[in-house]
Amino acid sequence: MKEREIKEMQRLIDEGVRRAQYRLWQRAGAAHQSLVVCRGGKIVEMVPEPEQYAADCNDGDPLARRKR
């Protein structure tokens, strides 16, 4: 594979991961549940606010923004 193809494939993978995280964040907010994730070697519980996930857009990592 060429370097350009590798970068494009990595970009698509990263975009898919961000979308999956966002959908998980939406579902947890709608169901009034918390998420438990590992960030920087630490276990963190995050509680999405129903109003917050509705206002968020797809860019960025919602799990990284919302730490308890």
Helices and strands as residue ranges (DSSP letters): H 3-30, E 35-39, E 42-46, H 50-55, H 62-65
